[in-house]
Amino acid sequence: MKNEKTVLWIMFAGILLIVITPFLFTHFGFGVDFTSSNTNNIGGTIGGITAPFTGILGSILVYFALKEQVTANKLIQKQLDEQKQSDEESKVVTYLKHQLETIIKDIEEFSLSYERNKQVGNGKTEKTSGVITGSEAIFKYLSGYLQADTHHDLDYSNRFYQVKNIKYYISLINELVTSINSENIPAKDKSFLTSAIKYHYITKVKPQFDKFESDKTSNTEECKKCGIKHFGIPDELFDIIYSINRGLQL
């Protein structure tokens, strides 16, 4: 708006000078012969007088036009940069939401098969079997893992293979929390993702590990056979849990 007013004033002043200058020179002379005997040269003289003014006026107008073009180009580039950043943020948010959905699904589908003897009367028992899922399965699995001899039990890796899956699940949670905290995404999306993962972590995962914190490997006694601590829940699982807690400020 300020530049527009400046340009209008310059145009007005320039046009006024172009109109008035020939009148002044033709009526007051100023050392130029505008008599009837010199009428053939009047047009050329007037053109010569006004040419510098029209040239200067044109240059000033071109300057302002270029200046406005540069400003417009900067504005367009800024809009393009903002749109690019917005698109990149949208892609990151979409990816993080997909990760969140994957984690929730994996935890809910984590399962543990079981068999137990059930009293049916008259001192008789029968075997029953079933499958538990989700947080209950994690708890039961960790409970069973406490009884494992991870050093001397040759069948350990076959019976407790899912400890790798649990480690994978909580590692995914840790990576997601780290990404949410570090990525440059809108505050609204950051708050949503944090709240969602915090809810599922607090209700499905964290309580199961809290119950066994005193039973992690570093808190157990050394093996009497080899003098090494290899009972209890592996410390590396709790290290990941502690990292998640810090990321979620729990």
N, C-alpha and C positions, 0 to 999 in steps of 0.2 A: 504493500500500500504506500509506503514511504517513497520507494523508487518510482512508482507510478505517478505520484504528485510531482516529483522532481523532473521526470521526463516531460510531463505536460507543461510545466513552467518553462523549461528550456525550449520546447517547441514554440510556445507562445512568444517568448522573447526573441527567438530566431526569426520567426515569421514577421514579427513586428519590425525588426531591424532590416530585413530584406525589403519590406514595403516602404519603410520610412527613409532609408539611406538614399535611394535614387531621388526621392523628392527633395531631400536636403541638398544634394549635390546639384540638382538641376535648377534650384531656386536661389541657392546662395553661392554657387560657383565653386568656392574653395580652390581657386586657381585653375579650374577646368573650364574650357570654352564650350558653353552650351548655347551659343548664338545660332541664329537661323542659318548662317553660312557653314556651320559645322554639324548640321542635323544628321548627316550620313553616319557620323561616328557616335551619335548619342546612344544608340542601342548597344554597340560594342562596349562603350564606356560603362554603361549601367551594368551590363553583364560582368565586366571586369570588377566593378565595385562590389557587386553582391556575391560573386563566386566564392570569395574566402568565407563569407558568412554561411553560405549554403554548404560549403565543404566541411566547415567546422561543425555545423549543426548535424550534418549527416554522420560525421565521425562519432559525435557524442551519442547519437541515437543507435548507431551500430554497437558502440561500447556497451550501452545499457541492454541492448538486445542479447549480446553475447553473455553478459553477466547474468541475465535472467535464465539463459539457456544452461549455463554452468550450474546455477542453483537448481534448476529443474532436473538436470542430469544427476546431481548429488542426491536429490530427493528420491528419484526413481531407483538409484543404486541402493539407497538406504532401505527402501521398501522391498527390493529384491533380496537384500541380505537378511532382512527381518523375516521374509517369507521362507527363505532357505533355512534359517535357524528354526523357524516354527515347524517346517517339514521334518527336519532332523530330530527335533524334540518329540514330534508325534511318532516317528519311527521308534525312538528309544522307549517311549511310554508303551507303545503297542508290544514291543518285545518284552518289557518288564511285566506287563499284564499277562502275557503268554506264559512267562516263567512262573508267575504266581499261580496261575491255573494248573500248571503242570505239577507244582509242589503240592498243592491242595489235593489233587487227584492221586498222586503217588502215596501220600500219607493215608488217605482214606482207603486206598486199595491194598496197603501193606497188610499181609495176612499171615496167619500162623495156624497150621493144622494141629489138632490134638487128638489124643486117645486117652480115655480114662475108664476105670472100672466102676460100675454103678451097682449098688446093692439092690437086688430085686426081691429079697425075702428068703427065708429059710436058709440063710447063710450063703446064698448063691449070688454070684455077680455076673454081670455081662459087660462087655466092652462097648463103649459108645465113642463116637468120633464126631468131629465138627471143625469148623473154621471160625476164628475170630479175626477181626480186622481193625484197622485204625489205631488209635492210641492204646486201646486195650491189648492189641497184638504186640505193640512195642513194649509195653510193660511186661507182658508174659515172656517175651523173648529175652529181655534184659534179666528177668528173674532166673530164667533157665541158664543164661550165660554165666551167672555167678557160680554155678556149680561145675562149670567146665574147667578142665585142666588143660589150658591152652599150650602147655609145654610137653606133657607126657601122654595126652590123649591122642592116639593116632587117628581117631575118627572125628576129631574136633572140627576140622575144616568142612567136613561133609554135614555135620549136624548143626553147625552154627554159621553156615555160609551167608545168612542174611544180615550178619553184622556189617558186611560191606554195603548192603543196601541202605541200612540205617545211616551209616557214615555218609553215603552218597546223598541221602535226603537232607540231612542237616547241613552238609556242605553246600547244597543248592540254596538252602535258606540263608546261610551265611553270605554267599555270593550275591544273592538278591538284595539283602539288607545293605551290603557294601555298595552295590550299584545305585540303589535308591538314594543313599546318602551322598554319593559322589557325582552322580550325573546332574547336568544342568537341565532340569525339567521344571515345568510350571509348579508352583507351590501347591496348587489344588491337587494335581496328580501325585505329587510327592506325599502329601498328607494321606490321600486315599490308599496308596500302595503300602505306606508304613502301617496304617491302621489295620489293613486287611491281613498283612503277614504277621503283625503282632498278635492279632486275635487268634489266628490258627496256631501260631507257635506257642502262645501261652496256654491255650486250651488243649492242644493235642500232643505237644512234644515236651516242652519244658518240665511239666509236672512229673513226667516219667523219669527224667534224669535227676530231678531234685530228690526223688525218693532213693536214689542209689548213689548220691554224691559221696557218702561215707564209704561206699564199697568200690570206689575206683581203685585201679591197680596200685597206685602209689600209696594208698592207705592200708593195703593188705600186708600180711606178714610174708616173709621170704619163704620160699619152698624149702622144706627140710631135706629134700633130695639133692637139689642143685644150688640152693642159696640165692635163687633169682625170684623176683616178684613177677608172677605171671597169672595170678588169680584176679578175680574182680573185673569190673568194666574198664576197658582200655582208657588210659588218660587222654589219648588223642581225640576221643569222642567228646570228652568234657572240655578240652581246649577249644573245640569248635563251638560248643554250647556257650562257653564264656565269651567268645568273640561275638556271637549273636547277641548275647545279653548287653554287651557294651554298645553294639551298633543300634540296638533298640532302646538303650538307656534304661535297662531294667536292673 
